[in-house]
């Protein structure tokens, strides 16, 4: 059967969508033949699928919307913009039965459809939320980043946030193999990071994904320091630079030796001027960036205590700088969107300043200290936020208090806004089944409209697929918009990943989730906890039972991808046993034995990293477990 895929546009993204459609249709039915008719008379023998844009008056080009009308392999896939055409192609493939379960083509389940020419699909959808993306965290190889970017539009995402001016910190964590003493460090440089960054930029552009950039690091830039991550520096600041840093406890300089955690003297006109100029220069040099994030230092209780700064809330000084940036961008006729954040001290809304041109800005609510035991539940009345006390704040844990801060900001800013959240940044390590955290994500996203938030960007590891990719799968589907229940989406995922025993796998992993506590793993509450100890004993029994009943007798696999998921489930069962044993001893208060059990777990995951590199970020789980959970850092075995 001859098929012609016609791209009614010279857009690189639509041309890419055409190549993707051809690739997957051949996977679905390898008897198809793709070519162009050589004459008008030949056209009657060809099926044709046209990829193109809606008429400009029919939709908003800034909002993602597509229409699929393909009957008997003839018809069209149209979108409101080139990205929407690509999203429409992936949705068409999904409706045909394709499942994109994890980054990487080996984790895709593609059906065989001999009679594909008999199928008729008509479907139109507009994205429920404007902001639908992921922000890079953890230790990442170039392949990890590029495969994740490739996966995003397959699930309906439209954005990727590459933190810092260069992603050096995240790449270097991988190449240095930090926290894995069994792997030798590899050479890496800022020049290599710049080369990889350019490739990432091209792949984002190819898919027309919205490009978010920078965030933390401006405070380093003002001091002429490279943003190398959350690392100490022995650089010597001159007298002028030193005067630009925050005065904390009578001293100026790098906060605890770490430039990226160092706040500045934001009332200092020289700081404001330099800050503005750094942003303008970057904006001029990087027109490819759609959303430029302007954040302060990544630490709290370290704001400037000089007499001038003490007269202002940090958020008032912050908004003043944002207005200066806006004015300078306007003078340079730069359309750059600026993202400002509600985070740590900046949760407290300004009382003197306001954004003069709110249309330039997007507000990002970042409740990093929130609980993940439950989802957002909007009460009829929110509590009043506590009074701001300079360098003596306590970050809010309960959701009501977090939402009270958001409410205060929304009284003075009614512009575009989204939730920047952390379920897959730390909390997921505390949920060994991933079912609980996936459900929290589902419920959080359902509540975004009630919170007057127009989307969600997940600050997360790009290697968070042990045991599977259900959380990100649920996230993407819900952000684009679905009427499906959580149970329906989970069943869809598990059927594709695990085959005929999917219900037993879902029941098993749900049981593990029920016995886990994300907040405990995140360092909330006493380390001695009888309930956690009892749950870990039961979890050990649950895993051992599943090993004996299912993992020792593998089912027949209907597709290669099922075999991969079962191999990961086998590795995951051993991972769970070792981690649960360490948590059991920690919760019982037996710190010496907990240390030994943790060392055994650490050695195991380090020894297996090359085999399961794409599934588990070994650097990050060790970093979280030692900084928050209460385990010691094991530097050698």
C-alpha positions as CSV (number, residue, x, y, z in Angstrom):
1,X,0.0,0.0,0.0
2,X,1.4,3.4,-1.1
3,X,1.2,6.3,1.4
4,X,2.2,9.8,0.9
5,X,2.9,12.0,3.9
6,X,2.6,15.6,2.9
7,X,3.9,18.4,5.1
8,X,2.0,21.5,4.2
9,X,4.7,23.7,5.7
10,X,8.5,24.0,5.6
11,X,8.6,24.1,9.4
12,X,11.4,21.9,10.7
13,X,9.1,20.7,13.4
14,X,6.4,19.7,11.0
15,X,9.0,18.0,8.7
16,X,10.2,16.1,11.8
17,X,6.6,15.2,12.6
18,X,6.3,13.7,9.1
19,X,9.5,11.6,9.6
20,X,8.2,10.4,13.0
21,X,4.9,9.4,11.5
22,X,6.6,7.5,8.8
23,X,8.9,5.7,11.2
24,X,6.2,4.5,13.5
25,X,3.7,3.5,10.8
26,X,6.4,1.2,9.3
27,X,6.9,-0.3,12.8
28,X,3.1,-0.8,13.0
29,X,2.8,-2.3,9.5
30,X,6.0,-3.1,7.6
31,X,4.1,-3.7,4.4
32,X,3.4,0.0,4.0
33,X,5.3,1.9,1.3
34,X,6.0,5.6,1.5
35,X,6.6,7.6,-1.6
36,X,5.2,10.5,-3.6
37,X,2.9,10.1,-6.6
38,X,4.8,10.9,-9.8
39,X,1.7,12.1,-11.7
40,X,-1.9,13.1,-11.2
41,X,-3.0,9.8,-12.5
42,X,-1.0,8.0,-9.8
43,X,-2.5,10.0,-7.0
44,X,-5.7,7.9,-7.0
45,X,-3.7,4.9,-6.0
46,X,-2.0,6.7,-3.0
47,X,-3.3,7.3,0.5
48,X,-2.3,10.7,1.7
49,X,-1.9,12.1,5.3
50,X,-1.4,15.9,5.3
51,X,0.4,17.6,8.2
52,X,-0.3,21.3,8.6
53,X,-1.5,24.2,10.6
54,X,-5.0,25.4,11.3
55,X,-6.0,28.7,9.6
56,X,-4.6,31.5,11.8
57,X,-8.1,32.8,12.7
58,X,-9.2,29.3,13.9
59,X,-7.1,29.1,17.0
60,X,-4.5,30.8,19.3
61,X,-1.0,29.9,18.0
62,X,0.3,30.1,21.6
63,X,-2.0,27.4,22.9
64,X,-1.6,23.8,21.9
65,X,-4.5,22.2,20.0
66,X,-4.6,19.6,17.3
67,X,-7.2,17.8,15.1
68,X,-6.7,14.3,13.8
69,X,-8.9,13.1,10.9
70,X,-7.4,10.0,9.4
71,X,-9.7,7.4,7.7
72,X,-8.3,4.4,5.9
73,X,-4.9,6.1,6.1
74,X,-6.1,9.2,4.4
75,X,-6.8,12.5,6.0
76,X,-4.9,15.1,8.0
77,X,-3.4,16.0,11.3
78,X,-3.5,19.8,11.9
79,X,-2.3,21.9,14.8
80,X,-2.3,25.4,16.1
81,X,1.4,25.6,15.8
82,X,4.2,23.3,14.6
83,X,4.6,21.7,18.1
84,X,0.9,20.9,18.1
85,X,1.2,19.1,14.8
86,X,4.0,16.9,16.4
87,X,1.8,16.4,19.5
88,X,-1.1,15.4,17.2
89,X,1.1,12.8,15.4
90,X,2.0,11.2,18.7
91,X,-1.6,11.2,19.8
92,X,-2.6,9.6,16.6
93,X,0.0,6.9,17.2
94,X,-1.3,6.5,20.8
95,X,-4.8,6.1,19.5
96,X,-3.5,3.3,17.3
97,X,-2.2,1.6,20.4
98,X,1.4,2.8,20.7
99,X,2.6,3.3,24.3
100,X,5.6,5.5,25.1
101,X,6.5,4.1,28.6
102,X,9.9,5.6,29.3
103,X,12.6,7.6,27.5
104,X,14.4,5.5,24.9
105,X,12.8,3.6,21.9
106,X,13.5,0.3,23.7
107,X,10.8,1.3,26.2
108,X,8.1,1.8,23.6
109,X,5.4,-0.7,22.9
110,X,4.4,-0.6,19.3
111,X,1.5,-2.8,18.1
112,X,1.3,-4.7,14.9
113,X,-1.8,-3.8,12.9
114,X,-2.1,-5.8,9.7
115,X,-5.4,-4.1,8.8
116,X,-4.4,-0.5,9.6
117,X,-6.0,0.7,6.3
118,X,-9.4,-0.2,7.7
119,X,-9.1,2.1,10.8
120,X,-10.8,5.5,11.1
121,X,-9.8,8.0,13.7
122,X,-11.3,11.4,14.4
123,X,-10.1,13.3,17.4
124,X,-9.6,17.0,18.4
125,X,-8.2,18.3,21.7
126,X,-6.9,21.5,23.2
127,X,-4.4,21.4,26.0
128,X,-5.9,21.9,29.4
129,X,-2.8,23.7,30.8
130,X,-0.4,26.1,29.1
131,X,2.8,25.1,31.1
132,X,3.6,21.4,30.8
133,X,7.2,20.5,31.4
134,X,10.1,19.1,33.3
135,X,13.2,20.7,34.8
136,X,16.6,19.0,34.8
137,X,18.1,17.7,38.1
138,X,20.4,15.0,39.2
139,X,23.4,13.5,37.4
140,X,22.8,13.2,33.7
141,X,24.6,11.9,30.6
142,X,23.9,13.6,27.3
143,X,22.0,10.5,26.2
144,X,19.8,10.8,29.3
145,X,18.9,14.4,28.5
146,X,18.3,13.9,24.8
147,X,16.2,10.8,25.3
148,X,14.1,12.6,27.8
149,X,13.6,15.6,25.5
150,X,12.5,13.1,22.7
151,X,10.0,11.5,25.1
152,X,8.4,14.7,26.3
153,X,6.1,15.5,23.3
154,X,5.1,11.8,23.1
155,X,3.2,12.3,26.3
156,X,1.9,15.8,25.6
157,X,4.5,17.9,27.4
158,X,5.5,21.2,25.7
159,X,8.4,22.6,27.8
160,X,11.9,21.7,29.1
161,X,13.8,23.7,31.6
162,X,17.6,23.5,31.4
163,X,18.8,25.1,34.6
164,X,21.8,27.5,34.6
165,X,23.4,29.2,31.7
166,X,25.1,25.9,30.9
167,X,24.0,22.5,32.2
168,X,27.6,21.8,33.4
169,X,26.6,20.9,36.9
170,X,24.3,18.1,36.0
171,X,26.6,16.7,33.3
172,X,29.6,16.9,35.5
173,X,27.9,15.0,38.3
174,X,27.6,12.2,35.8
175,X,31.0,12.4,34.3
176,X,32.7,12.7,37.7
177,X,30.5,9.7,39.0
178,X,30.0,11.5,42.2
179,X,28.8,9.2,45.1
180,X,29.8,6.1,43.1
181,X,33.4,5.1,44.2
182,X,33.2,2.0,41.9
183,X,33.3,4.2,38.7
184,X,36.4,6.2,37.8
185,X,35.8,9.9,37.1
186,X,35.9,11.0,33.5
187,X,37.3,14.2,32.1
188,X,34.8,17.0,31.6
189,X,35.0,20.7,31.0
190,X,33.0,23.9,30.5
191,X,33.8,23.7,26.8
192,X,32.4,20.2,26.5
193,X,29.3,21.3,28.4
194,X,28.8,24.2,25.9
195,X,29.0,21.7,23.0
196,X,26.4,19.4,24.6
197,X,24.2,22.4,25.4
198,X,24.2,23.4,21.8
199,X,23.0,20.0,20.8
200,X,20.2,20.1,23.5
201,X,19.2,23.5,22.1
202,X,18.9,22.1,18.6
203,X,16.7,19.2,19.8
204,X,14.4,21.5,21.7
205,X,14.0,23.6,18.6
206,X,13.4,20.6,16.4
207,X,10.4,19.7,18.5
208,X,9.4,23.4,19.1
209,X,9.4,22.8,22.8
210,X,9.2,25.9,25.0
211,X,12.7,26.6,26.3
212,X,13.1,27.6,29.9
213,X,16.6,28.6,31.1
214,X,18.9,29.7,34.0
215,X,17.0,30.1,37.4
216,X,19.7,30.0,40.0
217,X,23.1,31.4,39.1
218,X,22.5,35.1,38.5
219,X,24.0,35.9,41.9
220,X,27.1,34.0,40.8
221,X,27.2,35.9,37.5
222,X,26.9,39.3,39.3
223,X,30.1,38.3,41.2
224,X,31.8,37.1,37.9
225,X,31.7,33.5,39.1
226,X,30.9,30.5,36.9
227,X,27.8,28.5,37.9
228,X,29.3,25.1,38.5
229,X,26.6,23.8,40.8
230,X,26.2,23.4,44.5
231,X,30.0,23.3,45.1
232,X,32.5,25.2,47.3
233,X,34.8,27.7,45.8
234,X,38.2,29.0,46.9
235,X,38.0,32.0,44.6
236,X,39.0,35.2,46.3
237,X,36.6,38.1,46.0
238,X,38.0,41.6,45.6
239,X,36.9,44.4,47.9
240,X,34.2,45.6,45.4
241,X,32.8,42.1,44.9
242,X,32.8,41.4,48.6
243,X,30.7,44.5,49.3
244,X,28.1,43.1,46.9
245,X,27.5,40.0,48.9
246,X,25.0,39.8,51.7
247,X,26.1,40.8,55.2
248,X,25.2,37.8,57.4
249,X,26.2,37.5,61.1
250,X,28.5,40.5,60.6
251,X,30.4,39.0,57.6
252,X,30.3,39.2,53.8
253,X,31.5,36.5,51.4
254,X,30.4,33.2,49.9
255,X,27.7,31.7,52.1
256,X,29.3,28.6,53.7
257,X,31.8,28.7,50.8
258,X,29.3,28.0,48.1
259,X,28.7,30.8,45.4
260,X,25.3,29.5,44.2
261,X,23.9,29.7,47.8
262,X,25.2,33.2,48.3
263,X,22.7,36.0,48.4
264,X,23.6,39.6,47.5
265,X,23.1,43.0,49.1
266,X,20.0,43.7,47.0
267,X,19.6,47.3,48.1
268,X,23.0,48.1,46.8
269,X,22.6,50.1,43.5
270,X,25.7,48.5,42.1
271,X,24.2,45.0,42.6
272,X,21.0,46.0,41.0
273,X,22.7,47.6,38.0
274,X,25.0,44.6,37.5
275,X,22.2,42.1,37.9
276,X,20.1,43.9,35.3
277,X,23.0,44.1,32.8
278,X,23.8,40.4,33.2
279,X,20.2,39.6,32.3
280,X,20.0,41.9,29.4
281,X,23.3,40.6,27.9
282,X,22.1,37.0,28.2
283,X,18.7,37.8,26.7
284,X,20.4,39.5,23.7
285,X,22.7,36.6,23.2
286,X,20.0,33.9,23.6
287,X,16.9,34.7,21.6
288,X,16.1,31.0,21.6
289,X,15.1,31.1,25.3
290,X,11.3,31.5,25.7
291,X,11.2,31.8,29.4
292,X,14.1,33.3,31.4
293,X,14.0,32.4,35.0
294,X,15.3,35.1,37.4
295,X,15.9,33.5,40.8
296,X,18.1,34.4,43.8
297,X,20.4,32.2,45.8
298,X,19.5,28.5,46.6
299,X,19.6,28.8,50.3
300,X,17.6,30.4,53.1
301,X,18.1,32.4,56.3
302,X,21.1,34.1,54.6
303,X,19.7,37.4,53.4
304,X,21.5,40.7,53.9
305,X,21.4,42.2,57.3
306,X,22.8,45.6,56.4
307,X,20.9,48.7,57.6
308,X,19.5,49.4,54.1
309,X,18.4,45.8,53.3
310,X,16.8,45.4,56.8
311,X,14.3,48.1,55.9
312,X,12.8,45.9,53.1
313,X,11.3,42.5,52.7
314,X,13.5,40.4,50.4
315,X,10.5,40.2,48.0
316,X,10.3,44.0,47.8
317,X,13.9,44.2,46.8
318,X,13.4,41.3,44.4
319,X,10.4,43.0,42.7
320,X,12.4,46.2,42.4
321,X,15.1,44.3,40.5
322,X,12.5,42.6,38.3
323,X,11.0,46.0,37.4
324,X,14.4,47.3,36.5
325,X,15.0,44.3,34.3
326,X,11.6,44.8,32.6
327,X,12.4,48.4,31.8
328,X,15.8,47.6,30.3
329,X,14.3,44.7,28.2
330,X,11.6,47.1,26.9
331,X,14.2,49.7,26.0
332,X,16.1,47.0,24.0
333,X,12.8,45.8,22.5
334,X,13.4,42.3,23.8
335,X,10.2,40.2,24.2
336,X,11.8,37.8,26.7
337,X,9.3,36.4,29.2
338,X,10.6,36.6,32.8
339,X,9.7,33.9,35.4
340,X,9.9,34.9,39.0
341,X,9.5,32.5,41.9
342,X,7.9,32.1,45.3
343,X,10.5,30.1,47.2
344,X,12.0,30.2,50.6
345,X,12.1,33.9,51.8
346,X,10.3,34.9,48.6
347,X,7.2,33.1,49.7
348,X,6.4,36.2,51.7
349,X,4.7,38.6,49.3
350,X,6.0,42.2,48.9
351,X,4.2,44.9,50.8
352,X,5.7,48.0,49.0
353,X,6.6,47.0,45.5
354,X,4.5,45.6,42.6
355,X,5.2,44.5,39.1
356,X,4.6,47.5,36.8
357,X,4.1,45.5,33.6
358,X,2.7,42.1,34.8
359,X,2.3,40.9,31.2
360,X,6.0,40.5,31.0
361,X,6.1,38.1,33.9
362,X,5.1,34.5,34.8
363,X,4.8,33.6,38.5
364,X,6.3,30.3,39.7
365,X,5.0,28.8,42.9
366,X,7.7,26.5,44.3
367,X,6.6,24.8,47.5
368,X,9.9,22.8,48.0
369,X,9.2,21.9,51.7
370,X,5.7,20.6,51.2
371,X,4.4,17.3,52.3
372,X,3.8,14.5,49.7
373,X,1.7,12.4,51.9
374,X,-1.4,14.1,50.4
375,X,-2.4,16.3,47.5
376,X,-3.5,19.9,47.4
377,X,-6.9,20.3,49.2
378,X,-8.1,23.8,49.0
379,X,-9.8,24.7,52.3
380,X,-12.6,27.3,52.5
381,X,-10.3,29.5,54.6
382,X,-6.5,29.7,54.5
383,X,-4.4,30.5,57.5
384,X,-2.6,33.8,57.7
385,X,1.1,33.3,56.8
386,X,3.5,33.7,59.8
387,X,5.2,37.0,60.2
388,X,8.5,37.3,58.3
389,X,11.6,37.3,60.6
390,X,14.8,37.9,58.8
391,X,17.1,34.9,58.7
392,X,14.9,33.0,61.2
393,X,12.2,31.5,58.9
394,X,11.0,28.0,59.0
395,X,9.9,26.5,55.7
396,X,6.2,25.5,55.5
397,X,5.4,21.8,55.4
398,X,1.7,21.5,55.4
399,X,-0.2,22.3,52.2
400,X,-2.5,24.9,53.8
401,X,0.4,27.1,54.9
402,X,2.1,26.8,51.5
403,X,-1.2,27.8,49.8
404,X,-1.6,30.8,52.1
405,X,1.7,32.2,50.8
406,X,0.4,31.7,47.2
407,X,-2.8,33.4,48.0
408,X,-1.0,36.5,49.3
409,X,1.0,36.8,46.1
410,X,-2.1,36.3,44.0
411,X,-3.7,39.4,45.6
412,X,-1.1,41.5,44.0
413,X,-0.3,39.5,40.8
414,X,-3.1,38.1,38.6
415,X,-1.0,37.2,35.6
416,X,0.2,33.9,34.2
417,X,1.4,31.4,36.8
418,X,2.3,27.7,37.2
419,X,3.2,25.2,39.9
420,X,6.9,24.2,40.1
421,X,6.8,21.0,42.1
422,X,9.1,18.3,43.5
423,X,7.5,14.8,43.6
424,X,10.3,13.3,41.6
425,X,13.1,15.4,43.0
426,X,13.4,13.7,46.4
427,X,10.0,12.4,47.6
428,X,9.9,9.5,45.1
429,X,12.8,7.7,46.8
430,X,10.5,7.3,49.8
431,X,7.9,5.5,47.7
432,X,9.3,2.2,46.5
433,X,6.1,1.4,44.5
434,X,5.8,4.7,42.7
435,X,2.0,4.3,42.8
436,X,1.4,6.7,45.7
437,X,3.6,9.5,44.2
438,X,1.9,9.0,40.8
439,X,-1.5,9.4,42.5
440,X,-0.3,12.6,44.3
441,X,0.8,14.0,40.9
442,X,-2.6,13.1,39.4
443,X,-4.5,14.8,42.2
444,X,-2.3,17.8,42.3
445,X,-2.8,18.5,38.6
446,X,-6.5,18.1,38.9
447,X,-6.5,20.9,41.4
448,X,-4.4,23.4,39.5
449,X,-7.3,25.3,38.0
450,X,-8.8,25.7,41.5
451,X,-5.4,27.2,42.5
452,X,-5.5,29.6,39.5
453,X,-2.3,28.0,38.2
454,X,-2.0,27.4,34.5
455,X,0.3,24.4,34.5
456,X,3.1,22.5,36.2
457,X,6.8,22.0,35.7
458,X,8.4,19.1,37.6
459,X,11.8,19.7,39.1
460,X,13.1,16.2,38.9
461,X,15.8,13.7,38.2
462,X,15.7,12.5,34.5
463,X,16.6,9.0,35.7
464,X,13.6,8.2,37.9
465,X,12.3,5.0,36.4
466,X,12.7,2.4,39.1
467,X,10.5,0.5,39.1
468,X,8.8,2.3,36.1
469,X,7.8,5.6,34.5
470,X,4.2,5.7,35.8
471,X,4.6,9.1,37.6
472,X,5.8,11.0,34.5
473,X,3.3,9.1,32.3
474,X,0.5,10.2,34.5
475,X,1.9,13.8,34.7
476,X,2.0,14.2,30.9
477,X,-1.4,12.8,30.2
478,X,-3.1,14.9,33.0
479,X,-1.4,18.2,32.0
480,X,-2.6,17.9,28.4
481,X,-6.0,16.9,29.7
482,X,-7.8,13.6,30.2
483,X,-11.1,12.5,31.6
484,X,-9.6,9.1,32.6
485,X,-9.4,8.2,36.2
486,X,-6.1,7.4,37.9
487,X,-7.0,3.7,37.9
488,X,-7.7,3.7,34.2
489,X,-4.3,5.4,33.4
490,X,-2.4,3.1,35.7
491,X,-4.1,0.0,34.1
492,X,-3.2,1.3,30.6
493,X,0.4,1.7,31.7
494,X,0.8,-1.6,33.5
495,X,-0.8,-3.6,30.7
496,X,1.7,-2.2,28.2
497,X,4.7,-2.6,30.5
498,X,4.1,-6.0,32.2
499,X,1.8,-7.9,29.9
500,X,-0.5,-10.7,31.2
501,X,0.5,-10.4,34.8
502,X,0.0,-6.6,34.9
503,X,-2.7,-6.7,37.6
504,X,-0.5,-8.7,40.0
505,X,2.3,-6.2,39.3
506,X,0.0,-3.2,40.0
507,X,-1.3,-4.8,43.2
508,X,2.2,-5.6,44.3
509,X,3.6,-2.1,43.7
510,X,0.5,-0.5,45.3
511,X,1.2,-2.6,48.4
512,X,4.7,-1.3,48.6
513,X,3.5,2.3,48.2
514,X,1.0,1.8,51.0
515,X,3.8,0.8,53.3
516,X,6.1,3.7,52.4
517,X,6.4,7.3,53.7
518,X,7.7,10.0,51.4
519,X,8.0,12.5,54.2
520,X,10.0,10.3,56.4
521,X,12.5,9.7,53.6
522,X,12.6,13.5,53.1
523,X,13.8,14.0,56.7
524,X,10.4,15.0,58.2
525,X,9.8,13.7,61.7
526,X,11.9,11.8,64.2
527,X,14.3,9.2,62.8
528,X,13.2,6.7,65.5
529,X,9.7,5.7,64.3
530,X,8.0,2.4,65.4
531,X,5.4,2.7,62.6
532,X,8.0,3.0,59.9
533,X,9.9,0.0,61.4
534,X,6.7,-2.1,61.4
535,X,5.9,-1.1,57.8
536,X,9.4,-2.0,56.6
537,X,9.1,-5.5,58.1
538,X,5.8,-6.0,56.3
539,X,7.3,-4.6,53.1
540,X,10.2,-7.1,53.2
541,X,7.7,-9.9,53.5
542,X,5.7,-8.5,50.6
543,X,8.7,-8.3,48.3
544,X,9.9,-11.8,49.2
545,X,6.5,-13.2,48.5
546,X,6.4,-11.5,45.1
547,X,9.9,-12.8,44.3
548,X,8.9,-16.4,45.1
549,X,5.6,-16.3,43.3
550,X,6.3,-14.2,40.2
551,X,10.0,-13.3,39.7
552,X,11.3,-16.9,40.1
553,X,8.8,-18.0,37.3
554,X,8.8,-15.3,34.7
555,X,5.7,-15.1,32.5
556,X,5.8,-15.4,28.7
557,X,6.6,-12.1,27.1
558,X,4.4,-10.8,24.3
559,X,6.8,-8.0,23.5
560,X,10.5,-7.3,24.1
561,X,9.6,-4.2,26.2
562,X,7.8,-6.5,28.7
563,X,11.0,-8.4,29.3
564,X,12.9,-5.2,30.0
565,X,10.3,-4.1,32.6
566,X,10.4,-7.5,34.3
567,X,14.2,-7.3,34.4
568,X,13.8,-4.0,36.1
569,X,11.3,-5.4,38.5
570,X,13.8,-8.1,39.5
571,X,16.5,-5.6,40.2
572,X,14.0,-3.4,42.0
573,X,13.0,-6.2,44.3
574,X,16.6,-6.6,45.5
575,X,16.9,-2.8,45.8
576,X,13.8,-2.7,47.9
577,X,14.9,-5.5,50.3
578,X,18.3,-3.8,51.0
579,X,16.8,-0.3,51.3
580,X,14.0,-1.6,53.6
581,X,16.4,-3.3,55.8
582,X,18.4,-0.1,56.3
583,X,15.2,1.9,56.9
584,X,14.0,-0.7,59.4
585,X,17.1,-0.4,61.5
586,X,17.2,3.4,61.2
587,X,13.5,3.6,62.4
588,X,14.3,1.2,65.3
589,X,17.1,3.6,66.4
590,X,19.9,1.1,65.7
591,X,22.2,3.5,64.0
592,X,25.3,1.3,63.9
593,X,23.5,-1.6,62.2
594,X,21.6,0.9,60.0
595,X,25.0,2.2,58.8
596,X,26.1,-1.3,57.8
597,X,22.8,-2.0,56.0
598,X,23.0,1.3,54.2
599,X,26.6,0.5,53.1
600,X,25.4,-2.8,51.7
601,X,22.6,-1.0,49.8
602,X,25.0,1.6,48.5
603,X,27.5,-0.9,47.3
604,X,24.7,-2.8,45.5
605,X,23.3,0.2,43.6
606,X,26.8,1.5,42.8
607,X,27.8,-1.9,41.4
608,X,24.6,-2.1,39.3
609,X,24.6,1.5,38.0
610,X,26.0,0.6,34.5
611,X,23.3,-2.0,34.1
612,X,20.4,0.2,35.2
613,X,21.9,3.7,34.5
614,X,18.7,5.0,32.9
615,X,16.4,3.9,35.7
616,X,18.1,5.1,38.9
617,X,20.2,8.2,39.6
618,X,22.7,6.7,42.0
619,X,24.3,10.1,42.8
620,X,20.9,11.6,43.7
621,X,19.5,8.8,45.9
622,X,22.7,8.8,47.9
623,X,22.7,12.6,48.2
624,X,19.1,12.7,49.3
625,X,19.5,9.8,51.7
626,X,22.5,11.3,53.4
627,X,21.3,14.9,53.5
628,X,17.7,14.2,54.5
629,X,17.0,10.6,55.5
630,X,19.7,10.2,58.1
631,X,22.2,7.8,56.5
632,X,25.9,8.4,56.4
633,X,27.9,9.1,53.2
634,X,29.9,6.0,52.2
635,X,33.0,7.3,50.3
636,X,34.7,3.9,49.8
637,X,34.0,0.2,50.2
